[in-house]
C-alpha cells in the first residue's frame, strides 16, 4: 500500500461522512433518530459524519434505507466508498505512540494538494531535522523513554516524505521569528535546522516566509494553525487546530473563510521567500 492510497482512505471516510450528513439533513432526520436506527448513539452518528470512525457495511445499509436511498447504483457507490475508507493507513503501525485524534490529521496531510501553515512555537514538523525533532519531542515529553522518543521522531520523519513524493502538495509555511530563535537542542542542532530550512525553501513546491519581530503585532495573534486543501471537489478546505490532548477540524465555510483572511494577511505582511531566506542566513550567522 502506498502512502497516497492510505491517506486517500481518510479522505474517502470524510467524503462518505459528509454525504451521509447531507442525506440525513435533506430528510429532516435527527442524529438521535439515525443513531437509533443502527443501534448506536447520537455521538457515533456525529463521529461518522465527521469521518472520525470506520464504517460497518450493515450500518451504512441501514442508514441509506432510513434516508430513502433505494437506487441500487447509488447504494453500491456509497458502500464501495465505505470499503475503501476502511483501508488502514501506514501510520497505524505507530499506534503505540500516535494519539487517536492525530491519526486523522496525518491522513489528511498526506492527501492534501495544498498545505498552508503558520507556526510560532517551533519549526513545523514537516520541516524539522531529525536532531531538532528529537529535541522538541524530548522537551515536550520529559517522562518518555528514549525508545518512545525515537519512535515519535521516526513517525515525524516518515510524514516528511509527503513533501518529496511524486504528487507532493504545494506547501506554504509562515514561521514566526520566535520559532526560529527559541532554542531546541544545542547550538549545532539549531544551526543545522536553519541550514535545512534554507535548503528546503528552495524546493519548487515549498514557499517559506518568516514573520519578523520587527513587524510588530500581526494577524496570527491567535496562534498556530494549518489549512488543508484537497484535489477532490466535494471536500471543503479544513482548518486544523492542535490542542494539548485533542484537536479541532473546522470545515464550516464561515470559519474557514476567517482563517483564509488571516493566512492571506500573514502572506502579505511577511517578507517574500528570498528576503525570508536572507533572514534565515542572518539568524544562522548569529547562532
HELIX and SHEET records of a PDB file:
HELIX    1   1 UNK A    3  UNK A   26  1                                  24    
HELIX    2   2 UNK A   31  UNK A   37  1                                   7    
HELIX    3   3 UNK A   42  UNK A   49  1                                   8    
HELIX    4   4 UNK A   57  UNK A   66  1                                  10    
HELIX    5   5 UNK A   72  UNK A   85  1                                  14    
HELIX    6   6 UNK A   90  UNK A   94  5                                   5    
HELIX    7   7 UNK A  100  UNK A  111  1                                  12    
HELIX    8   8 UNK A  125  UNK A  127  5                                   3    
HELIX    9   9 UNK A  130  UNK A  140  1                                  11    
HELIX   10  10 UNK A  146  UNK A  159  1                                  14    
HELIX   11  11 UNK A  160  UNK A  164  5                                   5    
HELIX   12  12 UNK A  177  UNK A  181  1                                   5    
HELIX   13  13 UNK A  187  UNK A  200  1                                  14    
HELIX   14  14 UNK A  213  UNK A  215  5                                   3    
HELIX   15  15 UNK A  253  UNK A  269  1                                  17    
HELIX   16  16 UNK A  273  UNK A  286  1                                  14    
SHEET    1   A 6 UNK A 206  UNK A 211  0                                        
SHEET    2   A 6 UNK A 170  UNK A 176  1                                        
SHEET    3   A 6 UNK A 112  UNK A 119  1                                        
SHEET    4   A 6 UNK A 225  UNK A 230 -1                                        
SHEET    5   A 6 UNK A 238  UNK A 242 -1                                        
SHEET    6   A 6 UNK A 247  UNK A 250 -1                                        
END                                                                             
